[in-house]
Amino acid sequence: MELGQYSISNIEGLENFRERGRGCYGAVYEVRVNGVPCIAKRIHNILLGREGEVAVSREEKEAIIAKFREECLTLSKLRHPNIVQFMGVHFGKDEGDITLIME
């Protein structure tokens, strides 16, 4: 199954993220999709080598992206009142620039 079918393009706040939390692989931000408040999860720039920051090898970067894609696909299949609802994904210009959108 491919993530393209879950693509969301009309996200407000992607340029001016308001950070709500941070972990070892990424951070979560407050955004809006069609006016509805949502949370966006992104992988840290340093793990993707963005903006000249390089902390991992090419193989490690590919593994991180694959793991994030797998997380998105897993969440897309889950429906339970105690699990945050998957809304979709946003694809940026760069490889690995994937944003997970949740309620």
C-alpha positions as CSV (number, residue, x, y, z in Angstrom):
1,M,0.0,0.0,0.0
2,E,1.3,3.5,-0.9
3,L,1.0,6.7,1.1
4,G,0.0,8.8,-1.9
5,Q,-3.6,8.0,-1.5
6,Y,-3.6,9.7,1.9
7,S,-2.0,12.9,0.6
8,I,-3.2,16.2,2.1
9,S,-2.1,19.5,0.5
10,N,-4.2,22.2,2.1
11,I,-2.5,22.5,5.5
12,E,-2.4,25.9,7.2
13,G,0.6,26.5,9.5
14,L,3.3,24.4,7.8
15,E,5.5,27.4,7.3
16,N,5.1,28.8,10.8
17,F,5.0,25.7,12.9
18,R,4.0,26.0,16.6
19,E,5.9,23.2,18.3
20,R,3.8,21.2,20.8
21,G,6.3,18.4,21.6
22,R,9.6,16.8,20.7
23,G,11.2,13.4,20.7
24,C,14.4,11.7,19.5
25,Y,13.2,11.3,15.9
26,G,11.0,14.2,15.4
27,A,8.7,16.9,16.7
28,V,5.0,17.6,16.6
29,Y,3.4,20.9,15.6
30,E,0.0,22.5,15.7
31,V,-1.5,23.0,12.2
32,R,-4.9,23.3,10.6
33,V,-6.5,21.2,7.8
34,N,-9.6,22.7,6.3
35,G,-9.8,24.9,9.4
36,V,-9.7,21.9,11.8
37,P,-6.9,21.9,14.4
38,C,-4.6,19.0,13.9
39,I,-1.1,17.8,14.9
40,A,1.7,17.4,12.4
41,K,4.7,15.1,13.1
42,R,7.9,15.6,11.2
43,I,11.3,14.0,11.3
44,H,14.1,16.2,12.7
45,N,16.1,18.1,9.9
46,I,19.4,16.8,11.2
47,L,18.3,13.2,10.6
48,L,17.4,14.0,7.0
49,G,20.4,16.1,6.2
50,R,18.3,19.2,5.4
51,E,19.9,22.6,5.4
52,G,23.4,21.2,5.3
53,E,22.9,19.3,8.6
54,V,24.3,15.8,8.3
55,A,24.2,13.4,11.3
56,V,23.5,10.1,9.7
57,S,24.7,8.1,6.7
58,R,22.6,7.7,3.5
59,E,21.6,4.2,4.6
60,E,20.5,5.4,8.0
61,K,18.5,8.2,6.5
62,E,16.7,5.8,4.2
63,A,16.0,3.5,7.1
64,I,14.5,6.4,9.1
65,I,12.3,7.5,6.2
66,A,11.2,3.9,5.7
67,K,10.3,3.5,9.4
68,F,8.3,6.8,9.3
69,R,6.4,5.7,6.2
70,E,5.6,2.4,7.9
71,E,4.3,4.3,11.0
72,C,2.1,6.4,8.7
73,L,0.7,3.2,7.0
74,T,0.1,1.5,10.3
75,L,-1.8,4.5,11.7
76,S,-3.8,4.7,8.5
77,K,-5.3,1.3,9.3
78,L,-6.1,1.9,13.0
79,R,-9.5,3.0,14.2
80,H,-10.0,3.0,18.0
81,P,-11.4,5.7,20.4
82,N,-8.1,5.6,22.5
83,I,-5.8,6.1,19.5
84,V,-5.3,9.5,17.9
85,Q,-7.0,9.5,14.5
86,F,-4.8,9.5,11.4
87,M,-5.8,12.2,8.9
88,G,-3.2,11.9,6.1
89,V,0.3,12.8,5.0
90,H,1.8,15.9,3.4
91,F,4.7,15.5,1.0
92,G,7.2,18.3,0.7
93,K,9.7,19.0,-2.1
94,D,12.6,16.9,-0.7
95,E,13.0,13.2,-0.4
96,G,11.9,12.2,3.1
97,D,10.0,15.5,3.6
98,I,6.9,13.7,4.9
99,T,4.6,15.1,7.5
100,L,2.2,12.9,9.4
101,I,-1.2,14.6,10.1
102,M,-3.3,13.5,13.0
103,E,-6.4,14.8,14.8
